[in-house]
Amino acid sequence: MQRNLFKQIGNDAETLATQFLEEAGFRIVERNYYARKLGEIDIIAQKEGVLHFIEVKSSGRDFNPVWNLTPKKMDRVIRSSHYYLTVNRLDVPYCIDAVLVRRGEVELLENITM
């Protein structure tokens, strides 16, 4: 039961993030892309010719969800992004972003791997 609650919170956060990104001019390419044996990318979006691989993190408490962007998680997102580019034979500008959702507020952190 607890696991289902966390999954629902995550799904709700991804929906908020998607709406936020669309309102900010992003075109959603894909949601919940799974790269076999590497991991999942929550949202893949495009804006102004740049492909954005976006990790969504949320927290309903006073805890800042940015602390959930661990080195291990970021490594998986980076490797999954490279896999996506390779499988789709894309040679385009891209970046890795995060969307933080806390108490209904949404914040975009762009190009977080620099």
C-alpha positions as CSV (number, residue, x, y, z in Angstrom):
1,M,0.0,0.0,0.0
2,Q,2.8,2.4,0.9
3,R,4.5,1.7,-2.4
4,N,1.3,2.5,-4.4
5,L,1.1,5.8,-2.5
6,F,4.6,6.8,-3.4
7,K,4.0,5.8,-7.1
8,Q,0.8,7.9,-7.2
9,I,2.7,10.9,-5.7
10,G,5.4,10.4,-8.4
11,N,2.8,10.2,-11.1
12,D,1.1,13.3,-9.9
13,A,4.4,15.2,-9.8
14,E,5.2,14.1,-13.4
15,T,1.8,15.3,-14.5
16,L,2.4,18.7,-12.9
17,A,5.9,18.8,-14.4
18,T,4.5,18.0,-17.9
19,Q,1.9,20.8,-17.6
20,F,4.6,23.2,-16.4
21,L,6.9,22.4,-19.3
22,E,4.2,22.6,-21.9
23,E,3.2,26.1,-20.6
24,A,6.9,27.1,-20.8
25,G,7.0,26.2,-24.5
26,F,8.4,22.7,-24.3
27,R,7.0,20.0,-26.6
28,I,6.8,16.7,-24.8
29,V,8.4,13.9,-26.9
30,E,8.0,11.0,-24.5
31,R,7.2,10.2,-20.9
32,N,8.6,7.3,-18.8
33,Y,11.1,6.2,-21.4
34,Y,12.7,3.0,-20.2
35,A,16.3,2.2,-21.3
36,R,16.7,-1.5,-20.8
37,K,19.1,-2.3,-17.9
38,L,19.9,1.4,-17.5
39,G,16.9,3.1,-16.1
40,E,14.1,5.4,-16.8
41,I,13.9,9.0,-18.0
42,D,10.8,10.7,-16.7
43,I,10.2,13.2,-19.5
44,I,11.9,13.8,-22.8
45,A,11.0,17.2,-24.2
46,Q,12.2,19.5,-26.9
47,K,12.5,23.3,-27.0
48,E,14.2,25.5,-29.5
49,G,16.1,22.6,-31.2
50,V,17.4,21.2,-27.9
51,L,16.4,17.8,-26.6
52,H,15.9,17.8,-22.8
53,F,16.1,14.7,-20.7
54,I,14.2,15.5,-17.5
55,E,14.3,13.9,-14.1
56,V,11.3,14.7,-11.9
57,K,11.7,14.7,-8.1
58,S,9.0,15.6,-5.6
59,S,8.5,15.9,-1.9
60,G,5.3,16.6,0.0
61,R,7.1,17.6,3.1
62,D,9.6,20.3,4.0
63,F,12.3,18.1,2.5
64,N,13.9,19.7,-0.6
65,P,13.6,17.1,-3.5
66,V,16.9,18.3,-5.0
67,W,18.6,16.1,-2.4
68,N,17.1,13.1,-4.2
69,L,19.3,13.9,-7.3
70,T,22.0,11.5,-6.1
71,P,25.2,10.7,-8.1
72,K,23.9,7.2,-8.8
73,K,20.5,8.5,-10.1
74,M,22.2,11.1,-12.3
75,D,24.6,8.4,-13.7
76,R,21.5,6.4,-14.7
77,V,19.8,9.4,-16.3
78,I,23.0,10.3,-18.3
79,R,23.5,6.7,-19.5
80,S,19.8,6.3,-20.4
81,S,20.0,9.6,-22.3
82,H,23.0,8.4,-24.3
83,Y,21.2,5.1,-25.0
84,Y,18.1,7.0,-26.3
85,L,20.3,9.1,-28.6
86,T,22.1,6.1,-29.9
87,V,19.0,3.9,-30.4
88,N,17.2,6.7,-32.2
89,R,20.3,7.7,-34.2
90,L,20.1,11.3,-33.1
91,D,22.9,13.8,-33.3
92,V,21.2,16.9,-31.7
93,P,22.0,19.3,-28.9
94,Y,20.7,18.0,-25.6
95,C,20.9,18.6,-21.9
96,I,19.9,16.9,-18.7
97,D,17.4,18.8,-16.5
98,A,15.4,18.3,-13.4
99,V,12.0,19.4,-12.4
100,L,11.4,19.7,-8.7
101,V,7.9,19.6,-7.3
102,R,7.2,20.5,-3.7
103,R,3.8,21.3,-2.2
104,G,2.4,22.0,-5.7
105,E,5.2,24.4,-6.7
106,V,7.3,23.5,-9.7
107,E,10.9,24.5,-10.4
108,L,13.0,23.7,-13.5
109,L,16.7,23.2,-13.1
110,E,18.3,23.3,-16.5
111,N,21.5,21.6,-17.6
112,I,22.4,20.1,-14.2
113,T,25.3,18.0,-15.3
114,M,27.7,20.8,-16.1
